[in-house]
């Protein structure tokens, strides 16, 4: 009996020992001090100070030239870049509006990567290095769609620079380090982890943000986000003003793809010429598709590459040059990453059969029409609608004598928009008091009205116009 009890005790102790060893083996190690890494990286991080000269009109108060309208959850982030040095100036006097941001040197000859919104419309750009030396910078190239810009300074010696890493290798939980200029506090270092990948925050058609809990504040924008190897994996871009520990960075791979074009001063993107929508479970079943991947073509634009290649409404694009289209938002980025004139191979599902279609892409930048459906759900929660640009073809099909506006292309059955009677095909002409001519106008109007209790839509439905009010609050 004693021997049996002793045996059980030994077995229990062995099991406990194995559990302890296993837990130690699987526990995430605490990082060592970041001090040596920070000391090495900081000289390549720069402070960016810009000035824009505007005509004083009021003589009192602030005139904040933010890129985004009020009500944007990131509005505080952008607006607080700007300060008014003198509140009491003569009405006709020019006054400088200053902004602060961050950036980082990517080559010894003085090329600097930052956010486009940090330098937009700037008349003067000055760069301060960690050794306190100040240089005048010139804007080499910028891209509003991805919010990236490249600057250049000229020094009489090689400058310290950082290595660009691989953002696709990041995993949720990886350690990150941010260095920047928050609130003018130069060379501030914060650390955190990757909170999420592939975030869509409604800032543009190519949203694919890294979310991090590393502290990011106004002035950090344009600064680098490093991995523990000291490689740049992201460009800090936005925060949620009402949240804590919620920051967003552009994946560095996106910047790496654009850098050659940004350095030439012009960015060109491929254009397919289709309107697309999400492949829902119901659509997948109706088309005989296993899974919900891909993007279904809801309209082919006249005289576009898609029309010339014979693409049709109802085709589901499954892959581009062998790369799977996992979800709707992947397709615009995959096509835009190609240069105009590139021949791409699309794998499509048509009437239950797989086909290979070759398409020669046009230049997206030479066409002002928005070709992809734009969801606004990320901005207004359960509003539940997507819109597209009104085209002459859509206007003719609906017998509308309209040149501008946006068309509701999708409604969620349980969304607020559907609940108040909005319909697919309705053309939105105004949101509150703002005229809506383009998808960009529509998104801006939604940002400005996001904190309101109600949004008022003026719509064209067939030959009638009517107001529809959507209640946002409870």
Phi, psi and omega per residue, in radians:
X1 nan -0.811 -3.137
X2 -1.103 -0.701 3.136
X3 -1.096 -0.707 3.141
X4 -1.139 -0.761 3.118
X5 -1.090 -0.700 3.140
X6 -1.126 -0.692 3.118
X7 -1.096 -0.771 3.123
X8 -1.089 -0.694 3.136
X9 -1.113 -0.737 3.132
X10 -1.111 -0.739 3.126
X11 -1.080 -0.747 3.122
X12 -1.088 -0.743 3.137
X13 -1.123 -0.695 3.106
X14 -1.099 -0.722 3.138
X15 -1.136 -0.735 3.111
X16 -1.106 -0.714 3.127
X17 -1.084 -0.711 3.127
X18 -1.138 -0.692 3.122
X19 -1.137 -0.724 3.134
X20 -1.106 -0.816 3.133
X21 -1.077 -0.726 3.141
X22 -1.098 -0.749 -3.125
X23 -1.148 -0.628 3.105
X24 -1.173 -0.701 -3.105
X25 -1.147 -0.615 -3.079
X26 -1.587 -0.203 -3.119
X27 -1.160 2.414 3.121
X28 -1.244 2.170 -3.115
X29 -1.186 2.443 3.042
X30 -1.202 2.423 -3.109
X31 -1.208 2.621 3.016
X32 -1.239 3.121 3.097
X33 -1.012 2.465 3.100
X34 -1.522 -0.023 -2.986
X35 -0.960 -0.871 -3.134
X36 -1.063 -0.681 -3.134
X37 -1.167 -0.777 3.137
X38 -1.083 -0.731 3.130
X39 -1.057 -0.621 -3.138
X40 -1.310 -0.635 -3.007
X41 -1.515 -0.558 -3.000
X42 -0.970 -0.687 -3.119
X43 -1.029 -0.381 -3.128
X44 -1.591 -0.092 3.123
X45 -1.631 2.318 -3.030
X46 -2.112 2.727 2.984
X47 -1.689 2.390 -3.131
X48 -2.008 2.137 3.090
X49 -2.057 2.192 3.138
X50 -2.129 2.709 3.035
X51 -2.320 2.370 3.031
X52 -2.154 2.246 -3.100
X53 -1.644 2.100 -3.135
X54 -2.147 2.755 3.121
X55 -1.439 2.133 3.118
X56 -1.218 2.280 -3.079
X57 -1.998 -0.553 -2.997
X58 -1.812 -0.463 -3.129
X59 1.466 -0.387 3.124
X60 -2.417 2.642 3.060
X61 1.459 -3.058 -3.071
X62 -1.829 2.540 3.071
X63 -2.187 1.547 -2.977
X64 -1.537 2.081 -3.087
X65 -1.591 0.994 -3.104
X66 -1.231 2.603 3.083
X67 -1.187 -0.506 -3.006
X68 -1.986 2.647 -3.100
X69 -1.386 2.957 3.107
X70 -1.111 2.694 -3.125
X71 1.630 -0.280 3.060
X72 -1.152 2.315 3.135
X73 -1.113 -0.265 3.096
X74 -1.814 0.160 -3.044
X75 -1.076 -0.747 -3.128
X76 -1.059 -0.657 -3.138
X77 -1.043 -0.818 -3.100
X78 -1.330 -0.741 -3.034
X79 -1.180 -0.522 -3.093
X80 -1.362 -0.034 2.976
X81 -1.190 -0.440 -2.920
X82 -1.819 2.372 3.136
X83 -2.257 2.691 3.128
X84 -1.859 1.930 -3.059
X85 -1.266 -0.457 -3.080
X86 -2.519 1.960 -3.044
X87 -1.420 -0.167 -3.035
X88 -2.229 1.339 -3.136
X89 -1.981 2.829 3.127
X90 -1.144 2.579 -3.048
X91 -1.018 -0.648 -3.047
X92 -1.615 0.049 -3.042
X93 -1.521 2.429 3.031
X94 -1.325 2.460 3.118
X95 -2.272 2.486 3.107
X96 -1.438 2.306 3.012
X97 -1.827 2.087 -3.020
X98 -1.747 2.642 3.045
X99 -2.435 2.733 -3.141
X100 -2.170 2.508 3.081
X101 -2.789 -3.007 -3.110
X102 -2.274 2.940 3.080
X103 -2.913 -3.106 3.126
X104 -2.632 2.549 -3.089
X105 -1.410 2.277 -3.079
X106 -1.961 -0.026 3.077
X107 -2.725 2.695 -3.056
X108 -1.122 -0.380 -3.116
X109 -1.552 0.157 2.919
X110 1.739 0.333 3.033
X111 -1.396 2.405 -3.055
X112 -2.229 2.360 3.097
X113 -1.838 2.410 3.128
X114 -2.717 -3.002 3.051
X115 -1.505 2.549 3.069
X116 -1.086 -0.692 -3.063
X117 -1.182 -0.318 3.096
X118 -1.206 -0.563 -3.024
X119 -2.034 0.071 -3.107
X120 -1.013 2.263 3.065
X121 1.093 0.292 -3.128
X122 -1.287 2.388 3.040
X123 -1.530 -0.511 3.102
X124 -2.376 2.401 3.079
X125 -2.244 2.137 3.121
X126 -2.113 2.418 -3.112
X127 -1.961 2.241 3.072
X128 -1.937 2.152 3.124
X129 -1.512 3.020 -3.110
X130 -1.165 -0.380 3.095
X131 -1.525 0.187 3.082
X132 1.360 0.003 3.094
X133 -1.262 2.467 -3.084
X134 -2.019 2.349 -3.133
X135 -2.239 2.544 2.949
X136 -1.351 2.393 -3.133
X137 -2.036 2.626 3.034
X138 -2.021 2.541 3.127
X139 -1.416 2.052 -3.106
X140 -1.530 -0.823 -3.123
X141 -2.835 2.657 3.131
X142 -2.585 2.761 -3.139
X143 -2.443 1.914 -3.084
X144 -1.176 -0.568 -3.050
X145 -1.154 -0.613 3.119
X146 -1.849 -0.037 3.124
X147 1.069 0.778 3.109
X148 -2.123 2.602 3.097
X149 -2.590 2.620 3.075
X150 -2.086 2.258 3.088
X151 -1.956 2.913 3.108
X152 -2.463 2.295 2.993
X153 -2.096 2.658 -3.138
X154 -1.975 2.052 3.094
X155 -2.081 2.830 -3.125
X156 -1.582 0.272 3.121
X157 -2.690 2.869 3.099
X158 -1.168 2.472 -3.110
X159 -1.807 2.631 3.061
X160 -1.178 2.478 -3.134
X161 -2.476 2.876 -3.103
X162 -1.923 2.784 3.137
X163 -1.609 2.427 3.076
X164 -1.536 2.221 -3.090
X165 -1.627 -2.687 -3.097
X166 -2.141 1.793 -3.092
X167 -1.223 -0.358 3.132
X168 -1.231 -0.274 3.132
X169 -1.486 -0.126 -3.116
X170 -1.195 2.550 3.045
X171 -2.237 2.616 3.081
X172 -1.033 2.229 -3.097
X173 1.849 -0.240 3.102
X174 -1.152 2.554 3.108
X175 -1.314 2.527 3.131
X176 -2.387 2.659 3.091
X177 -2.247 2.269 3.074
X178 -1.957 2.336 3.063
X179 -2.208 2.290 -3.107
X180 -2.964 -2.732 -2.951
X181 -2.234 0.935 -3.067
X182 -1.167 2.280 3.117
X183 0.942 0.509 3.133
X184 1.387 0.070 3.129
X185 -1.516 1.631 -2.964
X186 -1.092 2.526 3.036
X187 0.990 0.750 3.054
X188 -1.430 2.353 -3.099
X189 -2.007 2.285 3.024
X190 -2.310 2.762 -3.125
X191 -2.381 2.671 3.113
X192 -2.993 -2.758 -3.121
X193 -2.197 2.949 2.968
X194 -1.269 2.038 -3.131
X195 -1.502 -0.576 -3.139
X196 -2.924 2.830 3.100
X197 -2.158 2.716 3.045
X198 1.203 0.554 -3.127
X199 -1.272 2.418 3.042
X200 -1.923 2.035 -3.078
X201 -1.984 0.122 3.055
X202 1.437 0.304 -3.108
X203 -1.497 -0.281 -3.129
X204 3.089 3.113 -3.052
X205 -1.281 -0.208 -3.071
X206 -2.016 0.503 3.115
X207 -1.000 2.275 3.103
X208 -2.845 0.949 -2.891
X209 -1.416 2.612 2.901
X210 -1.467 2.234 3.031
X211 -1.731 2.353 -3.114
X212 -2.412 2.686 3.034
X213 -1.737 0.081 2.975
X214 -1.079 2.294 -3.025
X215 -1.077 2.114 3.102
X216 -2.204 2.285 -3.075
X217 -2.340 2.964 3.070
X218 -0.923 2.223 -3.065
X219 1.888 -0.405 3.026
X220 -1.287 -0.338 -3.014
X221 -0.997 2.283 -3.117
X222 1.612 -0.171 -3.126
X223 -1.426 2.940 -3.048
X224 -1.507 2.613 2.968
X225 -2.017 2.064 -3.030
X226 -1.810 2.644 2.888
X227 -1.561 3.125 -3.058
X228 -1.298 -0.092 3.026
X229 -1.516 -0.086 -3.096
X230 1.468 0.294 3.112
X231 -1.710 2.485 3.070
X232 -1.281 2.173 3.103
X233 -2.024 -0.163 3.137
X234 -2.787 2.817 3.066
X235 -2.028 1.983 -3.082
X236 -1.070 2.295 -2.944
X237 -2.307 -0.742 -2.977
X238 -2.621 2.791 3.040
X239 -2.364 2.854 2.926
X240 -1.625 1.950 -3.012
X241 -1.054 -0.539 -3.086
X242 -1.603 0.001 -3.093
X243 -1.980 2.972 3.076
X244 -2.167 2.408 3.128
X245 1.189 0.487 3.103
X246 -2.212 1.654 3.114
X247 -2.138 2.760 -3.076
X248 -2.281 2.448 -3.141
X249 -2.307 2.492 3.060
X250 -1.278 2.266 3.096
X251 -1.048 2.367 -3.055
X252 -1.132 -0.438 3.123
X253 -1.089 -0.572 3.079
X254 -1.124 -0.741 3.115
X255 -1.155 -0.699 -3.138
X256 -1.075 -0.673 3.119
X257 -1.140 -0.592 -3.060
X258 -1.591 -0.310 -3.022
X259 -0.931 -0.815 3.137
X260 -0.984 -0.676 3.128
X261 -1.316 -0.700 3.128
X262 -1.047 -0.625 -3.135
X263 -1.226 -0.340 3.064
X264 -1.549 -0.186 3.124
X265 1.580 -0.009 -3.123
X266 -2.447 2.303 3.104
X267 -1.950 2.201 3.099
X268 -2.080 2.512 -3.133
X269 -2.284 2.656 3.091
X270 -1.303 2.614 3.134
X271 -2.271 2.244 3.135
X272 -1.618 -0.767 3.093
X273 1.622 0.862 3.106
X274 -2.407 2.762 2.851
X275 -1.792 2.408 -3.082
X276 -2.255 2.847 3.041
X277 -2.520 2.878 -3.063
X278 -1.171 2.512 3.035
X279 -1.515 1.766 3.110
X280 -1.401 2.987 3.107
X281 -1.051 -0.676 3.138
X282 -1.168 -0.767 3.111
X283 -1.112 -0.756 3.131
X284 -1.009 -0.761 3.141
X285 -1.138 -0.702 -3.104
X286 -1.205 -0.504 3.133
X287 -1.617 -0.038 -3.131
X288 1.287 0.540 -3.109
X289 -1.792 2.296 3.067
X290 -1.460 2.151 -3.097
X291 1.550 3.074 -3.065
X292 -2.021 0.411 -3.133
X293 -1.434 2.924 3.132
X294 1.641 -3.136 3.114
X295 -2.430 2.243 -3.095
X296 -1.616 2.362 3.141
X297 -1.388 2.094 3.116
X298 -1.753 -0.276 3.087
X299 -2.799 2.440 3.051
X300 -1.889 2.135 -3.089
X301 -1.283 2.367 -3.137
X302 -1.032 2.489 3.078
X303 1.014 0.506 3.136
X304 -1.751 2.910 3.048
X305 -0.976 -0.668 -3.133
X306 -1.090 -0.754 3.133
X307 -1.146 -0.747 -3.127
X308 -1.107 -0.528 -3.126
X309 -1.496 -0.095 3.089
X310 1.532 0.283 3.062
X311 -1.169 2.620 -3.058
X312 -2.291 2.732 3.031
X313 -1.052 2.324 -3.105
X314 1.743 -0.287 3.035
X315 -1.131 2.430 3.058
X316 -1.888 2.070 3.130
X317 -1.444 2.053 -3.050
X318 -1.770 -0.499 -3.089
X319 -2.726 2.667 3.065
X320 -2.158 2.043 -3.099
X321 0.892 0.713 3.074
X322 1.491 -0.117 3.130
X323 -1.657 2.205 -3.045
X324 -1.143 2.390 2.997
X325 -1.545 1.626 -3.023
X326 -1.203 -0.604 3.131
X327 -2.684 2.983 -3.019
X328 -0.888 -0.855 -3.006
X329 -1.203 -0.226 3.115
X330 -1.225 -0.633 -3.010
X331 -1.086 -0.857 3.123
X332 -0.982 -0.705 -3.137
X333 -1.190 -0.690 -3.113
X334 -1.154 -0.700 3.127
X335 -1.278 -0.750 -3.107
X336 -1.134 -0.434 3.129
X337 -1.246 -0.261 3.119
X338 -1.540 2.564 3.107
X339 -1.370 2.597 3.051
X340 -0.977 2.450 -3.103
X341 1.618 -0.156 3.127
X342 -1.285 2.415 3.030
X343 -1.619 2.096 3.138
X344 -1.980 2.675 3.128
X345 -1.875 2.054 3.129
X346 -1.777 2.357 2.959
X347 -1.733 2.126 -3.072
X348 -2.210 2.722 2.999
X349 -1.881 2.111 -3.133
X350 -2.282 2.072 3.118
X351 0.931 0.709 3.080
X352 1.429 -0.015 -3.118
X353 -2.067 2.497 3.114
X354 -1.441 2.402 3.109
X355 -2.356 2.686 3.008
X356 -1.897 2.201 -3.119
X357 -2.217 2.280 3.095
X358 -1.742 2.314 -3.070
X359 -2.289 2.347 3.028
X360 -1.695 2.058 -3.001
X361 -1.342 2.554 2.981
X362 -1.537 -3.087 3.092
X363 -1.649 2.017 3.136
X364 -1.097 -0.659 -3.061
X365 -1.191 -0.345 3.137
X366 -1.515 -0.056 3.136
X367 -2.117 2.132 -3.057
X368 -1.426 -0.109 -3.097
X369 -1.385 2.474 3.035
X370 -1.399 2.155 -3.050
X371 -1.715 -0.198 -3.102
X372 -1.950 2.597 3.026
X373 -1.132 2.486 -3.101
X374 -2.083 2.025 3.076
X375 -1.398 2.424 3.088
X376 -1.964 0.175 -3.102
X377 -1.071 -0.555 -3.123
X378 -1.132 -0.393 -3.122
X379 -1.556 -0.642 -2.980
X380 -2.245 0.676 2.992
X381 0.889 -1.990 -3.014
X382 -1.670 0.492 2.990
X383 -1.001 -0.790 2.921
X384 1.318 0.874 3.052
X385 -2.603 2.748 3.004
X386 -2.197 2.675 -3.124
X387 -2.316 2.842 3.024
X388 -2.437 2.860 3.141
X389 -1.185 2.404 3.028
X390 -1.219 2.173 3.115
X391 -1.909 2.820 3.078
X392 -0.998 -0.584 -3.137
X393 -1.158 -0.756 3.126
X394 -1.159 -0.738 3.139
X395 -1.072 -0.718 3.137
X396 -1.175 -0.700 -3.117
X397 -1.128 -0.612 3.140
X398 -1.656 0.081 3.113
X399 1.010 0.841 3.136
X400 -1.874 2.375 3.073
X401 -1.657 1.078 -3.103
X402 -2.205 2.533 3.076
X403 -1.875 -0.414 -3.050
X404 -2.313 2.844 3.119
X405 2.287 3.070 3.072
X406 -2.201 2.553 -3.059
X407 -1.842 2.338 3.046
X408 -1.245 2.040 -3.063
X409 -1.790 -0.311 -3.131
X410 -2.699 2.486 3.074
X411 -2.302 2.329 2.997
X412 -1.374 2.259 -3.084
X413 -0.968 -0.592 -3.096
X414 -1.709 0.134 -3.114
X415 -1.370 2.846 3.140
X416 -1.134 -0.628 -3.105
X417 -1.095 -0.810 3.113
X418 -1.144 -0.588 -3.100
X419 -1.151 -0.425 3.135
X420 -1.748 0.092 3.017
X421 1.787 0.060 3.038
X422 -1.136 2.596 -3.054
X423 -2.262 2.690 2.984
X424 -1.085 2.300 -3.085
X425 1.778 -0.320 3.048
X426 -1.088 2.421 3.110
X427 -1.779 2.093 3.140
X428 -1.487 2.133 -3.109
X429 -1.823 -0.544 3.134
X430 -2.545 2.587 2.933
X431 -2.159 2.055 -2.952
X432 0.953 -2.092 -3.111
X433 -1.805 0.154 -3.074
X434 -1.690 2.234 3.038
X435 -1.204 2.452 -3.141
X436 -2.042 1.886 3.099
X437 -1.873 -0.497 -3.079
X438 -2.330 2.944 3.068
X439 -1.061 -0.647 3.117
X440 -1.096 -0.739 3.081
X441 -1.025 -0.744 -3.106
X442 -1.097 -0.807 -3.124
X443 -1.143 -0.675 3.107
X444 -1.100 -0.770 3.141
X445 -1.091 -0.648 3.110
X446 -1.159 -0.698 3.106
X447 -1.055 -0.769 -3.085
X448 -1.179 -0.463 -3.106
X449 -1.787 0.132 -3.007
X450 -1.070 -0.614 -3.087
X451 -1.578 0.070 3.117
X452 -1.402 2.819 3.080
X453 -1.375 -0.548 -3.114
X454 -2.300 2.626 2.927
X455 -2.099 2.310 -3.121
X456 -1.875 2.128 3.136
X457 -1.852 2.285 2.903
X458 -1.741 2.096 -3.060
X459 -2.153 2.707 2.977
X460 -1.851 2.126 3.109
X461 -2.177 1.881 -3.030
X462 0.994 -2.040 -3.088
X463 -1.801 0.213 -3.097
X464 -2.095 2.652 3.031
X465 -2.037 2.454 3.127
X466 -2.687 2.728 3.063
X467 -1.620 2.436 3.046
X468 -2.290 2.284 -3.087
X469 -1.893 2.250 3.094
X470 -1.880 2.174 3.095
X471 -1.526 2.170 -3.106
X472 -1.597 -0.661 -3.126
X473 -1.520 2.998 3.097
X474 -1.395 nan nan
